Amino acid sequence: ETGVTQTPRHLVMGMTNKKSLKCEQHLGHNAMYWYKQSAKKPLELMFVYSLEERVENNSVPSRFSPECPNSSHLFLHLHTLQPEDSALYLCASSQETFDYEQYFGPGTRLTVT
Amino acid sequence: QKEVEQNSGPLSVPEGAIASLNCTYSDRVSQSFFWYRQYSGKSPELIMSIYSNGDKEDGRFTAQLNKASQYVSLLIRDSQPSDSATYLCAALEYGNKLVFGAGTILRVKS
């Protein structure tokens, strides 16, 4: 595997379900990010981790819970989501926090029914 | 004013022409700028970064940064149908958060 990978690529879940999104980077980077991309809206930064420590939480509802067990893996745990949470969820990584070019994974297309 | 603004387009150019994509930014962002290309249904792909005033060329792509006028541009020479995508401009906000514009749709017609 190379670059940034994400699983699953597509996810349909009900409002009462609990699911997790997984991201893995194979670039040796120290920073990882979760972004949300909704139709016709700019990318929205959700969470930032630097060396497994959360450095940014961009006023995201508590129904989204991130986890970074090591510098290569990032999870986004989802529970009791709303239909408006349907979007493309993108993981990215960079060498250091923010001041370097960010590389994106393929994304998870989430649909909440 | 939003930190980063782009015309949503679509911008239509004929194959072989120069496509010019523009982005303006506010005082709330620093001088580090990035252009990403996003094909429909795919994730953004970094194509250019520019940090200093002036031009930066990479193959058919040229990024231009004008600090005095607070805009950054991406020129695509010899446009190909495969260049058809949404182009996202991004900038580092003071406080070190990367902020994105909404993107400009480019259509290259053969």
Interface residues (C-beta under 8 A of the other chain):
Chain A: K40 K41 P42 L43 L45 V48 E56 N58 L88 L90 T97 F98 D99 E101 Q102 Y103 F104 G105 P106 G107
Chain B: V4 S8 S32 F34 Y36 K42 S43 P44 E45 L46 S49 L88 A90 L92 N96 K97 L98 V99 F100 G101 A102 G103
